[in-house]
Amino acid sequence: MAWVKTVTAVSVIALTAGAADAQQKQVVTGPVAVYWMSAQTTSGFGAGMMGGGAAGARPSMGQMMGMMGGGGGASKTLTLQLGSARKPTGEPTAEHLPPQALRAGASLPLVTPRAQPTQRTEETPSMPRDYQKPKGRMLIFWGCGEHARPGQPIVIDFAQMAGGKMPAGMEAMSRGLAVTPMAPPSPTRNATYGEWPNEKTRASVPGNGSLVGDHLIRGTYSPDIRFSLNANQDFLGPLNLVTNAIGASGSGQLGWGAVPGAQAYLATAIGGGENDTVVLWTSSEVQASAFSLPDYLSNGDIARLTASRALMGPQTTACTIPQEVVKVAPQAMVQLAAYGNETNLSYPARPADPKVAWNIEWTVKVRYKSQTGALLGMDMPGGGQRSEQRQAPGAPKTAPQTPAEAVGGALLRGLGGRIPRF
């Protein structure tokens, strides 16, 4: 029987070796360089007041008035970020040679920001001399429909919150949507970094600019990056509201044209009510802080958030703002965003044989978003004949207002200085 044991042992060894080969992981190195392109299309006015600008930034009066004259055309914004593991022997230089269709120039210089000296200062926490206990409250609503769901709104009393008392329902709202943080190239993340626009050139992309065609990124600290984008990898088209009215029932009616390539939509509104009240609403069906979504979302997050109904699906082209929201904030600013799937490229192609190492020279990520904004119930500037705005039942009658009066009045009365910093 000794030979049986020997054969069995040999078989076990062979099977183990075969399993090890089957599970062998491919060696992956790099990438040496990473390149991100963030492409945004903006239409209407008010776009950027809620999420389009810097995180947490409040718009100035000048910015709001500037948006009033934006007209109905679309503008495009392109942000380019190159990061590399290499360091140049001299001054770092790099450029992006875009297709002629972009109409932004033959070369877009990717400038490496100069390091700014930092000064460390230690401050002893103290109460500001002119400190006043915050006052007012915030009402938070969510979901599309004629009426707000049971349990809404969440009411945040600023004075109580400053005193440490959390409102009911705030825990669920503060959980967020578990969005995966995105990590674009940066001076701290990469050995060498370059960006456009920058302090040397702030050329803009015209409304008819296109990403379609051949692209070349070259520099002293990066391998040459060559790729082409097709029509399905271009800027998203403009997002246009075709319905923006306060209906006879008192609810807000939003409708928009479908954007080719858009994978999901999100609508938000912010306005001011009486007695120092700030009103927030989002189309998310999930009781979570959809207001804090970043400008761009990964493909995985778009699919997950659409499945959970935190985002509206690509087939959705209408949403009703509940009567309860319009009643407390009849002149709210509305923003609508469309998210597109990323384009992800890499070079060289991954070897099919797992025994062959994959040495990545570069990767490219192109992100897409389109957004628009308007004052609830009012036609957008340049959109043709202005329709009559109907007031919510029970709302006090007021004299007709111009768009500038509405924004300057309602938003400043509703938001100016009302959101305290804790």
Backbone torsions as a table, in degrees:
resi	resn	phi	psi	omega
1	MET	NA	-5.9	-177.5
2	ALA	-61.8	-36.8	-178.5
3	TRP	-67.4	-29.1	177.2
4	VAL	-64.6	-43.7	-179.6
5	LYS	-64.9	-37.7	-179.7
6	THR	-65.3	-45.3	178.8
7	VAL	-61.4	-42.2	179.5
8	THR	-61.9	-42.8	-179.8
9	ALA	-63.6	-42.6	179.2
10	VAL	-63.7	-38.4	179.1
11	SER	-63.8	-42.6	179.6
12	VAL	-62.5	-43.0	179.5
13	ILE	-63.2	-41.6	179.9
14	ALA	-64.6	-43.1	179.4
15	LEU	-63.9	-41.1	-179.9
16	THR	-64.0	-43.1	179.1
17	ALA	-64.0	-40.6	178.9
18	GLY	-63.4	-41.2	178.8
19	ALA	-64.8	-38.4	179.8
20	ALA	-64.4	-40.9	178.5
21	ASP	-64.7	-40.3	-178.4
22	ALA	-65.2	-31.4	-177.7
23	GLN	-96.2	6.4	-178.9
24	GLN	-60.6	129.4	-178.9
25	LYS	-90.2	138.6	179.7
26	GLN	-71.6	136.0	176.6
27	VAL	-76.0	125.7	-178.7
28	VAL	-122.9	128.2	176.0
29	THR	-123.0	158.8	178.7
30	GLY	86.3	-165.1	4.1
31	PRO	-77.0	154.4	175.6
32	VAL	-69.2	-42.1	-178.3
33	ALA	-129.0	145.9	174.8
34	VAL	-126.3	137.9	-177.2
35	TYR	-133.3	125.6	-179.8
36	TRP	-116.8	135.5	174.1
37	MET	-122.6	121.0	-179.7
38	SER	-109.8	113.0	-173.2
39	ALA	-112.5	119.9	-177.6
40	GLN	-127.2	137.4	175.6
41	THR	-112.3	130.8	-176.6
42	THR	-126.7	133.8	177.1
43	SER	-136.4	165.2	179.9
44	GLY	73.9	-173.8	174.8
45	PHE	-117.2	157.6	-177.4
46	GLY	91.6	-17.9	176.8
47	ALA	-62.2	130.4	-176.8
48	GLY	102.0	-14.8	179.0
49	MET	-73.8	-25.1	-178.6
50	MET	-131.2	80.5	174.7
51	GLY	107.2	-18.4	-178.2
52	GLY	-80.3	-20.7	179.9
53	GLY	-98.5	-158.7	179.8
54	ALA	-64.6	145.9	-177.2
55	ALA	-59.4	126.6	176.0
56	GLY	82.3	-4.7	-177.1
57	ALA	-76.7	139.5	176.4
58	ARG	-98.8	137.5	-178.9
59	PRO	-70.0	143.9	176.0
60	SER	-83.4	167.8	177.9
61	MET	-62.0	-39.0	179.4
62	GLY	-63.7	-39.9	178.1
63	GLN	-64.7	-41.8	-179.4
64	MET	-64.8	-41.9	179.7
65	MET	-68.4	-33.4	177.6
66	GLY	-64.9	-35.9	179.1
67	MET	-66.6	-28.3	-178.9
68	MET	-62.5	-29.3	-178.0
69	GLY	-98.3	17.8	-175.1
70	GLY	-71.6	-18.6	-179.0
71	GLY	70.9	-173.2	-175.9
72	GLY	-98.1	2.7	-178.6
73	GLY	-76.2	171.4	-179.9
74	ALA	-109.5	144.6	174.4
75	SER	-120.8	159.0	-178.3
76	LYS	-126.3	141.5	179.3
77	THR	-124.9	132.0	178.9
78	LEU	-127.1	126.5	176.7
79	THR	-116.7	126.8	-177.5
80	LEU	-114.9	131.7	-177.8
81	GLN	-138.1	119.9	180.0
82	LEU	-115.0	126.8	175.9
83	GLY	-125.6	141.3	-177.8
84	SER	-140.9	151.3	176.1
85	ALA	-82.6	-9.1	-179.2
86	ARG	-89.5	155.0	173.1
87	LYS	-119.8	132.3	-179.1
88	PRO	-74.1	160.4	176.9
89	THR	-75.5	-28.9	177.9
90	GLY	-120.7	-145.1	177.6
91	GLU	-67.5	135.2	179.4
92	PRO	-71.9	131.0	175.5
93	THR	-136.7	145.5	177.8
94	ALA	-159.7	157.2	179.1
95	GLU	-151.2	156.0	175.6
96	HIS	-113.0	120.9	175.6
97	LEU	-98.5	101.5	-174.7
98	PRO	-87.2	168.8	173.3
99	PRO	-66.9	154.2	-179.1
100	GLN	-59.5	-27.4	-177.4
101	ALA	-63.7	-19.2	179.4
102	LEU	-68.5	-30.2	177.3
103	ARG	59.7	35.1	179.4
104	ALA	-118.2	9.1	-178.9
105	GLY	116.1	161.9	-178.0
106	ALA	-73.6	-27.5	-178.1
107	SER	-142.0	133.7	176.1
108	LEU	-111.2	104.3	-176.9
109	PRO	-69.1	130.9	177.3
110	LEU	-97.3	100.9	-172.1
111	VAL	-89.9	136.4	175.2
112	THR	-84.8	117.9	-178.6
113	PRO	-60.3	142.7	175.7
114	ARG	-75.7	136.0	179.9
115	ALA	-65.0	129.8	179.1
116	GLN	-96.3	128.5	178.9
117	PRO	-63.4	139.1	179.8
118	THR	-107.9	140.3	177.8
119	GLN	-115.4	121.6	-179.4
120	ARG	-86.4	125.6	177.5
121	THR	-127.6	140.7	178.5
122	GLU	-108.1	127.1	-178.8
123	GLU	-117.5	139.4	176.0
124	THR	-88.2	121.0	-179.5
125	PRO	-56.3	134.5	178.7
126	SER	-152.9	158.1	178.5
127	MET	-76.4	128.6	177.7
128	PRO	-54.5	144.7	-177.2
129	ARG	-61.2	-36.8	-178.3
130	ASP	-100.1	24.4	-176.9
131	TYR	-62.3	134.7	174.1
132	GLN	-127.7	139.2	-179.7
133	LYS	-60.8	127.9	-178.3
134	PRO	-60.2	149.5	178.8
135	LYS	-133.2	171.5	-179.1
136	GLY	93.7	-176.7	-178.3
137	ARG	-152.3	164.8	178.0
138	MET	-123.8	133.9	177.1
139	LEU	-109.9	125.8	-176.8
140	ILE	-115.8	122.5	178.4
141	PHE	-120.0	161.6	174.9
142	TRP	-155.3	155.7	176.6
143	GLY	96.2	143.5	176.2
144	CYS	-85.6	148.5	177.6
145	GLY	148.1	163.9	179.9
146	GLU	-62.6	-35.7	-177.6
147	HIS	-127.7	150.4	176.0
148	ALA	-68.5	148.1	-179.7
149	ARG	-68.0	159.2	174.1
150	PRO	-57.3	144.4	-179.0
151	GLY	89.1	1.8	177.7
152	GLN	-109.3	152.1	-2.9
153	PRO	-85.5	164.5	164.5
154	ILE	-78.0	128.0	-177.0
155	VAL	-107.5	119.2	177.8
156	ILE	-107.0	111.7	175.8
157	ASP	-88.9	115.1	-174.1
158	PHE	-61.4	-39.0	-179.3
159	ALA	-65.9	-43.0	179.3
160	GLN	-67.6	-37.8	-179.9
161	MET	-66.6	-38.6	177.1
162	ALA	-63.9	-27.5	178.4
163	GLY	-85.8	2.6	176.4
164	GLY	97.7	2.4	-178.9
165	LYS	-93.8	118.0	-179.7
166	MET	-90.0	136.0	-178.9
167	PRO	-72.4	156.3	177.5
168	ALA	-63.3	135.8	-179.8
169	GLY	88.6	-7.8	-177.3
170	MET	-70.1	-30.6	-178.7
171	GLU	-62.0	-46.7	178.4
172	ALA	-64.8	-39.1	-178.9
173	MET	-66.5	-34.7	-175.2
174	SER	-83.3	-4.6	-179.3
175	ARG	-68.5	-25.1	-178.8
176	GLY	75.6	-171.2	-175.3
177	LEU	-114.9	15.3	175.9
178	ALA	54.3	43.1	178.3
179	VAL	-72.8	134.7	179.6
180	THR	-69.7	121.6	179.8
181	PRO	-61.1	137.3	177.9
182	MET	-95.4	144.1	-175.3
183	ALA	-125.1	80.3	178.4
184	PRO	-70.3	165.8	175.9
185	PRO	-55.8	149.7	-179.6
186	SER	-159.0	162.0	179.3
187	PRO	-61.8	-27.6	-179.0
188	THR	-88.8	-21.4	-175.5
189	ARG	-92.7	-23.3	-175.9
190	ASN	-123.6	154.2	179.6
191	ALA	-62.7	-39.5	176.9
192	THR	-136.8	144.3	-172.5
193	TYR	-142.6	143.5	174.7
194	GLY	-142.3	152.0	-175.2
195	GLU	-146.0	159.6	173.0
196	TRP	-147.5	136.6	-1.0
197	PRO	-66.1	166.6	-177.3
198	ASN	-154.0	-175.0	-175.7
199	GLU	-70.1	-18.5	-179.1
200	LYS	-87.0	-32.6	-179.1
201	THR	-146.6	132.1	178.5
202	ARG	-127.0	37.7	176.1
203	ALA	-59.8	143.1	-176.7
204	SER	-109.9	162.9	177.1
205	VAL	-92.0	125.0	179.5
206	PRO	-69.7	166.5	-178.0
207	GLY	-60.1	-26.3	179.3
208	ASN	-98.5	12.1	178.2
209	GLY	-69.3	147.9	-176.2
210	SER	-136.2	147.7	177.4
211	LEU	-90.1	-6.2	-174.3
212	VAL	-67.9	129.7	178.3
213	GLY	131.5	-166.6	-176.4
214	ASP	-89.3	138.1	179.6
215	HIS	-122.9	143.4	175.4
216	LEU	-137.0	125.8	174.4
217	ILE	-116.5	125.2	-178.9
218	ARG	-140.2	154.2	-179.2
219	GLY	-174.9	-179.8	-177.6
220	THR	-84.4	-6.3	-177.9
221	TYR	-128.9	14.4	-176.2
222	SER	-143.0	145.6	170.8
223	PRO	-66.6	155.3	177.4
224	ASP	-61.4	134.1	179.4
225	ILE	-114.3	112.3	-179.2
226	ARG	-120.4	130.2	177.4
227	PHE	-160.6	165.6	178.0
228	SER	-126.9	145.2	176.4
229	LEU	-116.0	139.1	179.9
230	ASN	-101.1	-175.4	-175.2
231	ALA	-62.9	-27.2	178.4
232	ASN	-81.5	-2.8	-179.3
233	GLN	-118.3	23.2	-179.0
234	ASP	-91.3	176.5	170.8
235	PHE	-49.4	145.4	169.5
236	LEU	-67.2	150.9	177.0
237	GLY	-70.0	166.4	179.7
238	PRO	-64.8	144.9	178.1
239	LEU	-97.6	115.0	-174.7
240	ASN	-117.6	128.5	173.8
241	LEU	-76.5	123.8	176.5
242	VAL	-102.1	-17.6	174.4
243	THR	-133.9	126.9	178.3
244	ASN	-152.0	89.7	-172.8
245	ALA	-148.8	156.4	170.0
246	ILE	-98.9	113.1	-174.1
247	GLY	-72.4	174.1	-179.0
248	ALA	-62.1	-28.7	-180.0
249	SER	-77.0	-13.3	-178.4
250	GLY	99.7	-1.2	178.0
251	SER	-89.3	160.6	178.0
252	GLY	-92.3	131.6	-177.6
253	GLN	-109.7	115.8	178.5
254	LEU	-116.0	134.4	174.9
255	GLY	-144.0	145.1	-176.8
256	TRP	-144.3	157.5	175.9
257	GLY	-78.7	138.0	179.7
258	ALA	-61.9	137.1	178.9
259	VAL	-97.5	117.4	178.3
260	PRO	-55.9	130.4	179.9
261	GLY	92.4	-14.3	179.3
262	ALA	-70.5	136.8	-179.8
263	GLN	-104.0	-16.2	-177.9
264	ALA	-166.2	158.6	179.0
265	TYR	-130.8	153.0	174.0
266	LEU	-141.8	130.5	175.7
267	ALA	-113.1	140.2	176.3
268	THR	-137.1	158.4	176.8
269	ALA	-144.4	145.7	177.1
270	ILE	-140.3	135.5	-178.5
271	GLY	-157.1	175.5	-179.8
272	GLY	-119.7	139.9	177.0
273	GLY	-114.1	-166.2	-179.3
274	GLU	-79.7	163.8	175.6
275	ASN	57.2	49.4	176.1
276	ASP	53.5	52.1	-178.8
277	THR	-111.4	132.2	174.1
278	VAL	-108.6	133.4	-176.9
279	VAL	-118.4	128.4	176.8
280	LEU	-121.9	140.4	176.3
281	TRP	-142.9	145.4	174.6
282	THR	-137.9	152.1	-179.8
283	SER	-74.4	-7.4	-178.7
284	SER	-59.0	134.9	175.2
285	GLU	-84.1	-4.3	-178.0
286	VAL	-98.9	133.4	178.4
287	GLN	-78.3	80.2	179.7
288	ALA	-153.6	170.1	-173.9
289	SER	-82.6	79.9	176.6
290	ALA	-72.0	-12.2	179.3
291	PHE	-66.4	-23.6	-175.1
292	SER	-94.0	12.4	177.6
293	LEU	-62.2	140.6	179.0
294	PRO	-72.2	172.6	-179.1
295	ASP	-63.4	-33.0	-177.6
296	TYR	-128.2	150.2	-179.5
297	LEU	-128.1	146.5	177.7
298	SER	-72.9	162.8	179.1
299	ASN	-58.1	-42.1	-179.5
300	GLY	-63.7	-42.5	180.0
301	ASP	-68.5	-37.5	177.7
302	ILE	-60.4	-47.0	-179.3
303	ALA	-64.0	-42.9	-177.9
304	ARG	-68.4	-44.7	-177.5
305	LEU	-70.7	-29.3	175.2
306	THR	-70.9	-40.5	178.7
307	ALA	-64.2	-34.6	179.9
308	SER	-85.2	-3.6	179.0
309	ARG	71.0	19.6	169.7
310	ALA	-72.2	-30.5	172.6
311	LEU	-114.0	150.4	174.6
312	MET	-80.7	142.6	-177.4
313	GLY	-70.1	167.3	-176.6
314	PRO	-65.8	-19.4	179.3
315	GLN	-84.0	-9.2	-177.5
316	THR	-80.1	130.3	178.8
317	THR	-133.6	17.2	179.6
318	ALA	-156.1	151.7	177.7
319	CYS	-155.6	139.9	178.7
320	THR	-105.2	126.6	175.7
321	ILE	-84.5	124.4	-174.3
322	PRO	-54.2	148.6	179.3
323	GLN	-55.4	-38.8	-176.5
324	GLU	-62.3	-32.4	178.5
325	VAL	-71.3	-47.8	-177.8
326	VAL	-64.2	-34.8	-178.4
327	LYS	-63.1	-40.7	-178.0
328	VAL	-89.3	-16.9	178.8
329	ALA	-142.3	71.1	-175.0
330	PRO	-68.2	-16.3	-179.4
331	GLN	-122.0	57.2	-178.8
332	ALA	-83.8	156.5	173.1
333	MET	-94.2	128.4	-176.5
334	VAL	-108.4	138.0	171.9
335	GLN	-126.6	138.4	178.5
336	LEU	-123.8	131.6	-178.4
337	ALA	-124.4	143.0	173.9
338	ALA	-118.8	131.5	-179.4
339	TYR	-108.5	134.8	177.3
340	GLY	-110.5	156.8	178.0
341	ASN	-68.2	146.2	178.1
342	GLU	-70.4	155.5	165.7
343	THR	-105.2	123.1	-179.5
344	ASN	-121.2	123.5	-178.2
345	LEU	-126.9	154.8	176.5
346	SER	-151.5	158.1	178.9
347	TYR	-146.2	138.4	-3.8
348	PRO	-77.2	176.8	178.6
349	ALA	-65.6	151.2	-178.5
350	ARG	-70.4	126.5	177.6
351	PRO	-62.2	137.8	179.5
352	ALA	-70.5	-29.2	180.0
353	ASP	-80.3	115.9	-178.5
354	PRO	-64.3	-14.3	179.0
355	LYS	-79.5	-14.9	179.5
356	VAL	-93.9	123.7	-177.8
357	ALA	-65.0	144.8	176.0
358	TRP	-103.5	102.8	-179.1
359	ASN	-99.1	97.2	-173.6
360	ILE	-78.4	125.2	176.5
361	GLU	-84.2	-44.0	-179.5
362	TRP	-154.6	156.7	171.8
363	THR	-130.0	150.3	178.2
364	VAL	-129.2	135.0	174.8
365	LYS	-126.1	126.5	175.5
366	VAL	-115.7	124.3	-177.3
367	ARG	-111.4	147.7	-174.0
368	TYR	-132.2	141.0	174.0
369	LYS	-154.1	146.5	173.1
370	SER	-132.1	140.8	-177.3
371	GLN	-147.6	156.6	176.1
372	THR	-146.1	163.3	179.2
373	GLY	-147.6	155.3	179.9
374	ALA	-163.6	162.2	172.9
375	LEU	-80.6	128.0	-175.7
376	LEU	-54.5	126.3	176.0
377	GLY	87.3	4.0	-178.4
378	MET	-125.5	141.4	177.2
379	ASP	-62.4	151.4	179.1
380	MET	-77.4	150.4	179.8
381	PRO	-56.2	137.9	177.4
382	GLY	77.6	5.5	-175.2
383	GLY	-89.9	12.5	177.9
384	GLY	100.0	-152.4	-175.1
385	GLN	-65.6	135.6	-178.3
386	ARG	-83.0	130.1	178.7
387	SER	-86.9	159.4	-179.4
388	GLU	-73.5	133.7	178.9
389	GLN	-88.3	126.6	179.2
390	ARG	-96.5	137.9	-178.4
391	GLN	-89.2	153.1	177.7
392	ALA	-66.6	145.0	178.1
393	PRO	-55.9	134.3	177.9
394	GLY	89.2	-12.4	180.0
395	ALA	-75.4	142.5	-179.7
396	PRO	-64.7	138.0	-179.6
397	LYS	-74.6	137.8	-179.6
398	THR	-130.2	160.9	177.2
399	ALA	-69.5	151.8	179.1
400	PRO	-54.9	139.9	179.9
401	GLN	-117.1	149.3	170.3
402	THR	-78.6	160.5	176.9
403	PRO	-55.8	-38.9	-179.4
404	ALA	-64.5	-41.0	178.5
405	GLU	-64.2	-40.4	-178.8
406	ALA	-62.9	-48.5	-178.9
407	VAL	-68.3	-48.9	-178.2
408	GLY	-63.1	-32.9	-179.6
409	GLY	-85.2	-63.4	-174.2
410	ALA	-61.2	-48.1	-176.1
411	LEU	-70.1	-41.3	179.6
412	LEU	-69.0	-39.3	176.7
413	ARG	-66.4	-37.5	-175.1
414	GLY	-80.9	-31.3	-171.9
415	LEU	-118.2	-25.3	-173.1
416	GLY	-56.7	107.6	175.5
417	GLY	73.3	11.0	-174.3
418	ARG	-93.4	-19.8	178.5
419	ILE	-93.0	101.1	-175.1
420	PRO	-72.4	156.3	174.6
421	ARG	-100.2	121.8	-178.5
422	PHE	-96.0	NA	NA
